Amino acid sequence: MSRPLRIGNASGFYGDRFSAVREMLEGGPLDVLTGDYLAELTMLILGRSRMKDPGGGYASTFLRQMEESLGLAAERGVKIVTNAGGLNPRGLAERLRELAGRVGVDVRIAHVEGDDLLPRAGELGLADPRYGDPLTANAYLGAWGIAECLRVGADVVVTGRVTDASLVAGPAAAHFGWARDDWDALAGATVAGHVLECGAQATGGNYAFFEEIYNVKPLGFPLAEVYPDGSSVITKHPGTGGAVTVETVTAQLLYEIGAPAYPGPDVTSHFDTVELAPDGPDRVRISGVRGSPPPATTKVCLNHLGGHRNEMTFVLTGLGIEAKAALARAQLEAAFGDAPPARVEWTLIGGTAPDPATQGEATSLLRCAVLDPDPEKVGRRFSGAVVELALAGYPGFTMTSPPGKGGPYGVYKPAFVPNGEVEHVAVLPDGARVAIPAAGTHGKQPPPAQGGDPTSSVQPPGQGAEVEPRSVDNPARPLAGETGKTVRVPLGRVAGARSGDKGGDANIGVWARTDAQWRWLEPFLTAERLNELLPETREHTVRRYVLPNLRAVNFVVEGLLQEGVSASTRFDPQGKALGEWLRSRLADVPESVLGPKGPAAETIQNPEGVR
């Protein structure tokens, strides 16, 4: 097999570790270095930034990173591919050219555009009946604009809103000369891109069994060695912190996904065909991924200005926590009078220990979040009303912050437009514009993937799946092989979890550590059981998907995060901690599958003997 293409990642979000670009360039050989700076919330932030400065709208951090490292990348022959262009990829490309000239680095810079549909929002029916015209409207472009730029020799490719995995699939497609209908290879690269896109989450960050990970040094960022058939090995530079194991890769594969048929603009990747295997220390091989044609529609990220929000948090200490919370709530709601904010949400956080030895052990928090179209109603009028209770409220009254005026919030909504409506354009280093044809639905079709018909992927995400109050496609069945005495322990003794946001929905991916634990977990953890363990999901539609190759089940809880991260009044607005809440719940687990308390599948060795 020919030498793989080594693609690294140096950013998982706008605000990730600044030094990661230089660390990745200096840490070992690379062919391509990617940076993912965008999320739905980031597009909102950039949209508000562009309102103040029409020449902005891109991730300015990336420019500062390039000032430090562009010369090093050129010296080492590493291509840079990033979506830091945000809402203004042309503007960022121009700033990069100015930077390259100033620091004396000869590089060819290209960009990809066409994702911004805001000028056509009316024509495409993207206005919302409640919130009006969107602030941002960006289609998720695919890999082929990136591939075209690299094919003609670009050293740096800047994009706007492309799918995160396109940053890996594009370079791989260009390097290996893949055709538009090389579905399996494209799907394999997409899966590798999904692992890399969130940076250190693949090397032990946000990992359920974090205590097993070597973390004395900062976690290394991941890289993928991609092969001509689309298979890959996930690894990291030697000597960096963290670890790459089958389970750290599994955790990232389960992050922010829905159905196993994962639709993208280039290919539908079937996550239930993914095969993972150890390939040496800090090396995990991904193979077997099957692909099929992409959907006939392209997803569009819409952000609307929704109104204004604010929050205040009461500190409750000692005895009578529930009575104190009830008094605070009654007093503040009385202060609202006949014109309360449009949305008011109360959350009681934490419990107090019996006979608390510290004041922290004696303390709970009561959070009040408010949303309203009127900034005055949720501004000082609200926070001032909280302060006015200070000497007239419950004993021990205090707050976690001074009064504030709050700020605006955005509402995220997805939309779908026919592929042909999106004008995907590669703007080459010489300024030439190359139109990228819209994705079709022709070409080679694989046999149905395990667990479902891949042709269902022509629907937008979520359609075509079984809606549960129970797991219709994988009904609960008698336990196979593990019976006998059970022990009531936290679910996290036998399962890891990774959760996150998908717009207003939340996903919770749960995996078992051993085959025996999987035989117990899969029939046990139904949607009904999830409702029991996480009561806050009961009022929402829950979809359950099974990924046997990963020993995992994935849940999508629709609407749990309300109208997206910025508008959510939940204490955990991005759903990042849902998986850890689930792992803390008690379950009756067969004693025979528990295994030792501690690392169950593999112990991560400390390469330098540091404890």
N, C-alpha and C positions, 0 to 999 in steps of 0.2 A: 504494500500500500504506500502511496506517495506521501511525502512530508505533509503533515497537517498544517492548516492555517491557524496561527495562534492569535486569538482575539481576546483582549483583556477589557475590563470595565474599570472605570475610575470615578463613577458617580451614580448613585441610585436615586437621588432626588436633589432639588434645588436647595442647597444648604449642607450637602454631604461634605465629608472631610476634604478640606481644601488641598492638603498635601498629597492626596491620593494620585493625582496625575503624575507628579514627579516620582512618587514611590513606584508606580507601575512601570514607568519608563526606565528607571534605574534598576529595578529589581530582577530583571531577566529578559530574555529575548521575547519580542512581540512583533507581529506583523501589522496589527490594527489595534488601536485603543479607542474604545467607545465611552461615551458619557451620556447617561440618561438624566435629564433635568426636569422632565415634565410629568405632571399629574393633573387630574381634573381641577384640583384646588390651585395648582400652580398657574393654570391657564387663567383662572379668575384673578389671581394676584397680578399677572402680567397684563391682563385686560384693564385693570384699574390703573396700573402704571402707565399704560399707553394713553389713558385719558388725560394724564398730566403731561406726558411727553410723547407726542406722536412718533418721534424717532426712536423710542425705546421699544419695550415689549419683548426683549430677549433676556437671557440669563447673563447678567453682567459679570457674575463670578467667573464664568468660563473665560472671558477676556483676560481677567487678571491671572488666571491659571496659565493661559497661553503666553502671557508676557514672561512668565517664569520658565515655561517649558517648551515653547514652540521650537526653539533652536535645538533642544535636545531631541525632540521627536524627529526633526529633519535629519539631524546627524545620525540617528540610529535607523532611519528609513522606516519609521512607524507612521502609518496612515492614521489620521484622526477622523472619527465619524461621531457626530453628536446631534442631538435634537435641541441643543441650547438656543437655537434660533427662535423658539417659542412662537410668538405672533409676528415676528419680523426677521425671518431667516436672511433676507436680502440685506437688511441693515446690519446684522451681525457679520455677514460675509464681508461687507464693506469695511467695517471696523477692523476685522482681522487683516485685511489687506493693508490698511493703514499701519496696523501694529507690526506686521511682517516687514514693511518698508522701514519703519522706525528702528527696529532691532536688527535689521540687516539679514533677514532669513528669506531665502528664495524658495517659496512654496506656491503651489498651484491650488487655488481655493475655489470650490464650487458650492452651489447650494441647491436645495430642492424646495419648490414652492407649489402652490395650488391647493393646499389644505384649507386655506382661509376662505370660508363660504359666507362670511358676514355681509359682503356687498350684495349677495344674492339671497339673503335670508327671506325676504318677502316672496321672491319668485319661487323659492323651494319650500315655502310654507313652514319656516322654522320659528315664526313668532309664537309666543305662548298666550293663550287667551287671558291668563291672569297677570303675567309679568311683562307682556309686550315683546318688543324686539330683543333679541339676545345681546349681551355684551360681547361675547365671543361665540364663534361658530366654526369649529375646525374639524375637518374630516380626518380620519385615521388613514394616512397614506401607508403604502407598503414599501417593499425593499427595492423595487426596480429602478426608482429614480436614483437612489444611492448607488446601485450597481452600475448604472450608466455613467455617473460621475467618476467612479473609480476605474471603469473600463477605459476611459480616455486619459487616465493618468492623474487625476486629482490627488493631492496630498491631504487636503482637509475637505470634508463634506459637512456642511451645516444644513440641518433640516428644521422644519417646524414640527407640527404634530404628526408624527409617524407612530405606528405601533412600536412599543419598546423593543420587541424582539427583532424588528426590521433592522436595527442597528447592527445586529449580528448576521441576519439572513442576507442582507444586501452585500456586504463584503464577501461572504461565502459564495453567493451566486455569481458575483463578478470574477472571483478568483478561479472557480472551478468551471465556469462556463455553463452553468445550469440553464435548462430551458424553462419557459414559463410553466410547463406542465410536468416538471420533475417533482411531483407532489411529495414523494417520500423524502427526498433530499431536503426540500424546502421545509417540510414539517420537522425533520430532525434538527435543522438549523434554528427553526423557530423555538423548539423546546430548549435548545442550548441558550438562545437569547432570553427566554423566560427565566432561566436559572441565573444568568448574569445580570439581568436588568436592575435588580435591587441591591447591587453591590455586595457588601459584607453579610447580607442575610444568607448567602450561599456558603459562607465560611464560618458560621457559628453565631452570627448576629440574630437576635430575637429568637433564639433556638430554645425549644422547650427544655432540653436537657443541658442547659448552659453550663452547669457545674462540671460537666465532663470535658469541656473545651479548654484548651490551652489559651489563656487570655491575658498573660502577663504583658505581652507586646500588643500593640493595636492590631485588630483583626486585619489580615491581608484581604485585598480585593481579589475576586475570582477571575479566572481566564478559562477559555474553552479552546481546546485543540480540535478543530473541525476537520473532518475527513471528506473526501470526494463524494461519498455516498450519503453525507449528511449526519452520520454518526459523530460522536464527539467524546472527548474526555474533559471533565471539569477538574480544574486544579487551581493552584495558586503559586506565587513565587516562593522559592525556598527561603526558610528562615523567618517568614512573616507569621504573625499571630493567627489564632483560629485553627480551623481544621476543615477539610473537605472529606465528608463521609457519605455513605449512601443515605443516611438519615438527614444530614444537613441539606443535601440536594433534594431529597423527598419533601422536606419542609418547604423549600422554596417553590418546588413544582406545584404544591397545593395552594400557594398564595394567590389570592384574588383571581380564582378561576371559577367557572360555572360548570356546564356540562362537559363530559369528557371530549366531545367533539368541539374543539376550541376554534371558533371561526376567526379568521383574519383576512386582510385584503389580498394576500397572495396565495393562501392555502388554508384549508381546515386541518388542523393538527389533532390527531386522536390520542389524547393523553392516556387512554386506557391501553394503548399498545406500547407505551414507554417501558423499556427494560433497563434497570440499573444494576451495575456490578462493580465491586471494588477492582481497582486496576493498579494497586500499589499504594504506598503512603500518600495521603492527600490527593488521591486520584480516583475519580468515579467515572466509569464508562457509561454513556447513554447510547442505546442502540434499539433497533426494532421499531422505530417510530413510523407509523403509517400516515399518509396524507391523502386528501381528496380535494376537489376544487373548492375555491372560496365561495362565500355567499354571493348572491346577485346584487346585494346592497352593501353600501359602505357606512360604517358607524360614524356619527358626528357628535362631538362633544359640545354641548350648549351650556353656556353659563349666563344666567340672567341676574340682574340686580333685584334682590328679593325684598329688601327693606332694611331695618336696623335691629340690632340686638345688644344685649347687655347681660351681665350676671353678677350676682353678689353671693358670698358664701358666709354663713353664720357658723361660728365655732360653739359647739355644745359640749359642756364638760360636767362630769360627775353623775349624780343621780337624776332619774326622771328624764332621760334623753328624749323619749318619744313625746312626753308631755311638753317639754321645752320646744321641740320641733313644732308641735301642734300650735303652741302659743305664738311662736314667731310667724307661722304661716297665717294664722287667723288675723294677727295684727297688721301684717303687710297687705293682705287681701282687703282688709277694711280700709286701709289707706288708699288703695286703688279707687275706692268709691264705685261709681256707676260706669266708669270708663277704664276697665283694666286693659293691659296690653292684649293684643290679638292672641298671643300664645304665651302661657306661663307654665313652666315645668319645674317641679320640685324633686330633688334627689337627696335622700339621706345616705350618707357615705360613712361606712365603717361602724364598728361597734366597740363598746368599752369593755375592758377586762375587769373581772371581779377583783376587788381589793387592789386597784391599780397602784403600782409602785412608782410610776412616773406620770406626769400630767398628760403626756402623749397617750399613755394607755387609758386614760380617763376621758379621752376626747373623741367626739364624732363631728362630722361636718354636715351642714344642711345647705345645699346649693339651690339657688333660685335663678333660672334662666328665662329671659323674656325676649320676645320678638314682636315687632310691630312696624307697619309702614311709616309711622310717624316717629322721627328721631327724638322729638321732645318727650314722647310718652315713655320711651325706654332709656332716656338719657338721665340727666340729673334729677328729673322728677321721680324716677324709679330709685336710683341709688341713694338720693337724698332721703327718700321715705324710709329706706333701711336704716340710715344713720340716725334718723330721728327717734328710732326705737331704743337707742342705746341705754338710756336711763329709765325707760319705761317698759322694758321687756323682761325676758327670763333672767334668772340669776347667772352671773358669770358671762354676760353678753360681751362678745367681741366678734370681729370680722377678720377675714384673711387679707383684705385690701381696702384702700380708701375708696370713696365714691368716685365714679367715672362716668363719662358721657356715652360710653359704648361706641359702636361703629357699624358700618354697613355689612350686610352679609349677602352672599350669592346663592343661587339655586342652580344645581346641576341637573341637566336632563339629557339623556341620549336621544338621538334621532337617527333615522336611516334614510339614505337617498340612493337611487339607482347608481351603480358604479359609473355609468357613462356620464353622470352629471358632475363628476369630479375631474378637474383639469390638472392632472399630475404632471409636473414639468421639472426636468433636470436642467439647471442653468450651469453650463460648463465653465471651466476656468477662462476660456476666451470669450465668454459672454453668449455663446450660441445656446439657443433654447431647444431642447429636445422633448417633445411630447411623449409621455409614457402611456401606452394603450391601456384602457380599462381592463380589469380582470374579467375573464370569461368563465364559463362553467363547462368548458369542453375538456377533453384530454383523458388521460388514463384514470380509470377508477379502480381503487382497491376493493377487495371483498369487504363486506361489512365488518367493522371493528367490533371487538368484544364488548358487549353491553349495549349495542344499539346500532342503528342504521346510519352510516356516515352521511347519507343524502339529507338527513334531517338538518344538517348544518347550513343549508341554504336559508334557513329561517334566522332572524335576529336571535342573539343569545337569550336563552330562557324558553323560547318557543319549542314545542315538540317534546318537552320533557314531561315526565309524570309529575303532577302536582300532588303533594302529599299532605294529608294528615297522617299518612303512613307510607312506608316504602313500597309503592305498588310494583315497581319493576324488580325489586329485590325483597320480597316479603319475608318477614321474620320466620325462621324455621327452627326446628329442634337443634340444640347444640350438638355439634359433631365432634365426638372424641374427648372432650373435657367436661367431666361431670364430677359429682362428689361434693365435698365440703367447700363452702365459699367463705370468703373473708371480706368484711366491709372496709374498703380502702378507697383513697382518692383514685379517680379514673386515671390520673396522671402516672400512677404506678406502672401501667401497662400501655399507655398511649401518649404520643406526642400530638401537638396541635399547632396550627398556624392560622391566624384569622386576619381579615382585612376588609377594606371597603370596595364595593363595586357600585359607585354612585350612591344611590339611596339604599342599596342592598348591602348585606354583609355576607361574607363567606367564611366558613369554618371548616378547614381540612383537618382530618384526624387520621393518624396512622398508628398501626400496631408495630411493636419492636421485634416480635418473633412470629413464626408461623402459627404456633399454638395460640398465642394471644390474638392473632387475626381470626382464627377459627371461632374464638369466643366473641370478639368485638363486632364482627360484621353483622351477625344476626341480632346482637344486643342493641347496638346503637342505631336505632331507627329514628325517623323523624318524630314519632310519638315520644320516644325516649328523650330526644333532645328537648322537646317541649316540657317534659317533666324536670329535666335537669336545669334548664335555663327558662324559667317561667316567663321571662320577658319576651320570648319568641312566640308565645301561644296565640297572640292576636295577629300573627303574620303567616302568610303562605311560606311553607318550607319545602324546598326541593332537595332530594337526596340522590347522590350519584355514587356509584361504587367503582373503584379503581383497583382491581385485584392485584395487578402487577406491582403496585406500590403499597399493598396491604393497607389501603386507605379508603375512607368514605369522605365525601365532600358535601357540605350543606350550603345552600344559598337561602338566606332568610330575607325575603322581599320586604322592602320598605322599613326595615329596622332602623336605618340611619336617616329616615325621613327624606328630606329633599337634598341630600348630599352633605358632605363634610362641613361646609361653611354654614349651612342652615340648620344642622342637627343640634338639638338641645340635649342630646345624651351626654352623660359624663365622659364617655369614651366615644367621641363622634366618628372616629375612623374604624371602630370595631377591632382595634389592634389587640385588645386584651380579652376578647370573648373566648378565645381558645384556652387561655389560662384560667378563666373562670370555670369553663367546662371541666378542665383537668382537675380542678380543686373539689369538684362534687364527688360525693361518696357513691360507690356502686358495690354490689355483691359480686365479687370476682372469684372464679374457681381458684382454690389454693394451688392447684396443680399448674396453673399458667403464670403465677406471680413471678417466679424466679427470684433471684437475690434482690435485696433492696439496694438499688444503685444501678450502674451501667448494666443493661440487660443484653445488648447485642454486640457491642464492641467498645473497648476502652480506648480513648484518645490518648496516645502517648505524648508526654511532654518531651520535645526533642532536645531540650537543654537541661532537663532535670530540675527545673525551677518549680517550687511549690508555693 
